Amino acid sequence: MCFNFSNSKKAADIARRYGKKLDIIEAWREIIEEQKQNEKYKVNFLSEQQYNISGWSKPYCMIVTNDKELQVMQWGLRSKTMSLKNVEKYDKEDWFINANAEKIHNTFPYEFLINSQRCIIPVTGYIEPHYPSKESKAEAYYIHLKSQEIFSIAGVWDTWKNPETGEERVTFSLITTEANDLLREIHNGGRHPFRMPLIIKPENEEKWLNPELSSEEIDKLIKIFSDQDMEAYKVHD
């Protein structure tokens, strides 16, 4: 689910969209350029070119929290709450890429984060695979909103310190819901079919980022986004 998402906007555009400062983005510019040169992550999110980034490659992304500045976090949650369980087990597995909204209050490690450490992943669109038949290869479809050039995908975040190196990282997972009719038709295969990102409407963005929101109020914001404002088209090779 949400294997790739994209953004064709500069950091300044995103900061302006969410009323955030840019200082931390400037601080990370050198790091991102170094990653680009090393081809560790084949993305430069500060360029004007549209990029597609995958959670499986664990890239660094621009993230909106209740902080005054935009944040830079790594996709693939590693939580300090892992110390409550066998951290070696999780070191051998994939990082936590996506969180299931229906189970988020009762699933480790999201249950420790959903009440106070929510975030927004700003995107211009995202890509999902579609399988025309069981035998065929997947086709990529690009999904975006008709009314919002930059829109908000909900997520949770946390800090994690590598027990071996002492390195500290700030990481996030995005949240998914059941798919609406459009996405159910498109995202019809793979490991987690019939899912879509939890999209937060502009009027609810400040609420979502409020760390004092009750569990009941959080649940009211977890809704399947209507397909009436969504468009999708096949990405040509």
Secondary structure, DSSP 8 states (H G I E B T S, - for coil): ---EEEE-S-HHHHHHHHT-B-HHHHHHHHHHHHHHHHTSSS--TTSSS-EEEEGGG--EEEEB-SSSB-EEEEESB--GGGGGS-HHHHHTS--B-EEEGGGGGGSTTGGGTTTT-EEEEEESEEEEEE-SSSSS--EEEEEEESS-SSEEEEEEEEEEE-TTT--EEEEEEEEEEE--HHHHHH---SSS-SEEE-EE-GGGHHHHH-TT--HHHHHHH-----GGGEEEEE---
